[in-house]
Amino acid sequence: MFGRRGFSWYGMKKVELLKPPDALNTSDRNWIMQDFFKALSRGRLLFLLTVLVLSAGCAKRDEPVKSLTIGNQVWMAENLTTDKYRNGDLIRHAKSVEEWNDAISRQEGAWCNYGNEPDGARLYNWFAVADPRGLAPEGWHVPTDAEWRELEAATDDRGFETDFTGSRNCLGFFFGKGSAAFFWTATPSGEFDAWNREISKAGGKLQRVHVARGLGLSVRCVKGN
């Protein structure tokens, strides 16, 4: 590691070696070894700091859920955007018409973004809502029809502030963006339908409608398991 002319690893200080390394005196050897271990420790520290910085940047952070209190209820202030069930299993991402209809035929939970655009509103079929693995995060749930009725009573049928995110129909086509919003309830209606809530930009009030479970609608959660 050292020849006729050596250097210190720590601080890159040059050391003149007038004799071969094996002829160095004890003081020189101690100085070199001390400097070497300082550099080694410094390198380890830099390595650990680098790992910590990189891992912190890559770590997945749970963002706090924004909420709003309406009457006796606490609602999420934003629509659900998860692509996983509560237990961590992935929800099927069904982009194409064929994928969407296949999920319906299997009664399988699925999601998509409106128009399959990266910034489009997140929409789910009702099978995702009803999946026993849980669509809502811990401490929240998809509201029942009765809980929506309570919200309507507290707000004169106006609900909460929302973007008009549109929906996806049973044929897999998108419609309603900018003019209406559609939200699932957790309550079925008959063998093939489920209750939802719809609000149009023009009307401004919630409407209770039962629709086919294969539609893609928004989900807004309420506090409580």
N, C-alpha and C positions, 0 to 999 in steps of 0.2 A: 504493500500500500504506500510505502514511502521509499523514495530512491535517495540519490545524493542530495536532492533538494526536496523537502517536503512542505506540507502546509497543514494548518490547523483546520479541522472540519468546522469548528465553531468560530464564526467571524472571519473565516478565510484568512487568518493571519499566517504569513509565511514563516517558516522555520528553516534556518540554514543548518543543514546537517553536514558538518565538516568531516564526520566519521560515518562509517556504515551504521545502519540502525542498531545492530547488535553491540555497537560500541558506545551507544548513548549512556550518559550517566543516569543515576536514579532520579534526580530532579527533573531532567528532560523527559524521561519516560512517564513520570507521574503527571507532568504538565500535559503531555500529549494525550494520555488516557483520560485525564479529567476533562479535557476539552472535547474529546471524542464522545464521551458519555453525555455531556451537556448537549451536544448536537443531536445525538440519538434521541434523548428525551424530548428535545424540541421538535424533532421530526414526528415522533409519536403523537405529541400534543397537536401539531398541525393536522396530522392524519385524522385524529379523533374529532377535531373541530370541523374538518371538511365533511366527515361522515354525518355529524350532527346537523350541519347546515343543509346538506342534501336531503337527509331523511325528513327534516322539518318541512322542506319545500315540497316533498312528495307525499307527506302524510295527509290522509283524508281527515278533514275537520268537520265535525257536526255543527252546522250553523244553527243558532237559536231560532226557534219557530216564532214568526211574527203572529200575534194574535190580537183579537179585539173582543171586548165584552159587550154583549147585546142582551139586555134583560138579565136572566139568570144563567145564560149560556156564554161559553167562551169558544169563539170560532177562530179558525185560521184566517189570517188576513190575506192569504194568497192561496191559489189553487195548488193542489198536490202535483208534484212533478217527479215522483220517484219512479225508478225502473226496477225496483226490487220489492218483494214482499217483506213483511216484518222480520221473518226468519233469515233473510239474506238471499233467498232464492230469486233468480232473475224472472221477471215477468216477460212473457213473449213479446218481442218487438215485431209487429205486423205492419210492414210498410205497404206492400202492394195489395191490390184488390183481392188477389188469389190468397195471399197470406191472411188477410183480414177475414175472409169468408171461411177459410180452413179453420181458423181459431173458433169461429162461431159454430161451425159444424161439430167441433169437438167439445163445445162448451168450455173452452179454455180461455183463461184470462189473457188479455192482450192490450197493448198500448201503442200509440203512434203520436206524432206531432201533427198538428193541423197542416194539411198540404204536404206533409213529409218534409217540411222545412225545419232547419236546425233551431230557429227561434220561434217556431209555431207553437201554439198552445198544446199542452199535454192532454190527450184524450184517452179514456179507458172504456172497454166494454164492461157490461155488468158482471160478467163472470170473474173479472179481476176484483171487483167490489165484493163479491160473495165468497171469494176463495178463503178457506179456513186458515190459510197461512197469514192472513191479515194484510190489507193494503195500506192502512194508515200506520204511521209510526207509533212507537210505544207511548201510551198516555193519551192517544187520540183514536177516533173511530169515524167511519163514514156515517153520517146522521141518518136516522130512520125517518120515515114519513111523518111520524108524530113529532119528532124534533124539528123538522122543517115547519110544521104547523105552529109550533111554539115560536119560532123565529118570525113567522108571518104575523102572528098575533102581536108581537112586540114591536113590529116595524110597519104596521098597516100595509102588509103584503109587499113591502119594498125591499126586504132582505138587506143585503149589504152592498157596498160599492164593488163593482166588478167590471172587468173588460168584457167585451162581447166577443167571446172566443170561438163561437161556432161549434160544429159537431161533424161527425162522420156517420153516414147512414148505413143501412144493412147491406147495401151493394158496394160499400167501400168508398163512396164518393164524399167529398167534403162540401159543406155549405154553411152559411150563416155568419161567417166571420165579419165583424164590424157592425152587425145588426141584431144579434141575439146571443145569449149564453144559455147553456144547458147543463144541469147538474144532476148526478145520480143521487137517489136515496138508497139505503140498504134494504128497502122493503120491496119484496116481490109483489106482482099483481097478476094473479092467475098463474098458469103453467109456463107461459112463454114471455111475459112482460114484467116490467118493474116500474115503480113510480119514479118520476123525476120532477125537477122544477125548471121552468123555463122563464126567462125574462128577456123582453125585447127592448131595444133602444127606443123604439117609438112608444111602447106601452108603459114601461117603467115599473111594472108590477109583476110579481111572481105568479106563474100559472102552474097548477098541478095537473100533470098528464101522465098516463101510463103508456109506455113505449116498449118496443122490442128490445130484448136484452143484448142484441148484437150491435146496437148503436155505440158510437164512440162519443162519450160526453165528458165534461170536466168533473172533478171531484173536489169538494171543499169539506174539510174535516171539522169535527167538534170535539172539545175537550172531554176526556173520560174514556175509560177502557170498556 
